[in-house]
Amino acid sequence: MPSPGWIPAVLASCLVAVVVCYPLTTDSNCTCYQTNETASQFLTHHKFFDFRSLPQYVNVPKAIDDPALSAGADVTSSYFSTADWQSWWQIQSWNNSDTLQRGNQTNATISDATVFMVNSPSNIYFERNTDARPASQTYLTMRTARHTTFQSAAEFESVALDYRYLSVRMKARTKGPPGAITAMFTYRAAQDMNKVQEADLEVRTADPRSSIQYTNQPSWNDNGDVPGSTQNISDPRHVDWGSWQVHRMDWTPKASNWFVNGKLLSTISFQVPRDGSQVIFNSWSNGGTWSGNMSLFTEAYLQVQWIDIVYNNTIKASPGQPLPGWPFPGQPSTSCKNVCSIDETSVIGTPVLITTPGK
């Protein structure tokens, strides 16, 4: 009989943990994905972005101390020109000049920004992981920096505008002084800010490292706070946004659910987003009440090892054919033949096959 040393690592971990061990597979073998936890749902697509081993793209530029040059900067590496990135994400260069003007007039309750903020492609880059015991070789950094006359920020948005229900996760940490915000959220724009649809996770660097803000926007309007729209969760047992943790958001028809390292921390069922939305990541500050005001010449960072997402798109089906989604929660449609999971896997980013026809 072979010695125990021949047992593959994946199988060995299953045996030690005494848990169900599903076979690793590829996305081409999956017709849908089932999430675990209390918000179990079926979704149709999967995408994984892995930033852990990209030394060829490492480039840490200095923050550009000129708003026009900052907004017009080139991307920091050729990675952001690849088809895989550009087919999914758009790096932003917009500024908040319009918000500053309106904030001083009739919409002060919508924004009380006091600092001109500019998103810059130069603030999104790869760097080497210099931790004492690095869990990755590299990671993606999103920087926000306080300059003499303005704040430079970082944001990338999904090219697709029509995600309708999803589960998105990132392994990330936030670094920096008080006055910054880092975030992962869904967003559907509207001319009337009170009609924006948004479900977000925000880290405020002014808060304790055990606190995260979870919100179904809008959380405030001309009449004041919107009750039931937001929760500030402080849990020192599970939350430390300054350390590497897996942050997860499940957007379902009935609620937005947020997790840290697999622990459900927040569920908000009030004003859940209803319509197709973008997925956005950012790192910013505008000197307003919510973010605070960073000290001159300081910087804050959202650092990300990977992003993993299972999702639906609201693509119209052919006549007589089911849509590529189905009611949630509940049973999958009959077209869902091979059910996969990104939760039960032993290899992050690689799905496992959990059911096949007849089983």
Disulfide bonds with the S-S distance in Angstrom:
Cys14-Cys21 2.05
Cys30-Cys340 2.08
Cys32-Cys336 1.60
